[in-house]
Amino acid sequence: RAGPACCADVRAACLVELRRSAELFAFAHALVDASPHSWTAWYAVGCYYYLIGKSEFARRYLSKACGLEAGAGCVWLADG
């Protein structure tokens, strides 16, 4: 059985598209608690802030995700 971090980037992007901010908040929080050095955790946090319209915070956390994994294409796309 896959853990909560499995396909975390895809799940975060789907939650943004579905506009499920409360679920994305809980998911991102769980990822950061479980793995604070994972780019996907900070990507999910950035996606949450993007979804609620706080672009300055979104860029901050998306930049952090990119710093942890420069090759993560979804982070580059989300950061614009």
Buried (B, 14 or more C-beta within 10 A) or exposed (E): EEEEBEEBBEBBBBBBEEEBBEBBBEBBBBBBEEBEEBBBBBBBBBBBBBBBEEEEBBBBBBBBBBEBBEEBEBBEEBBE
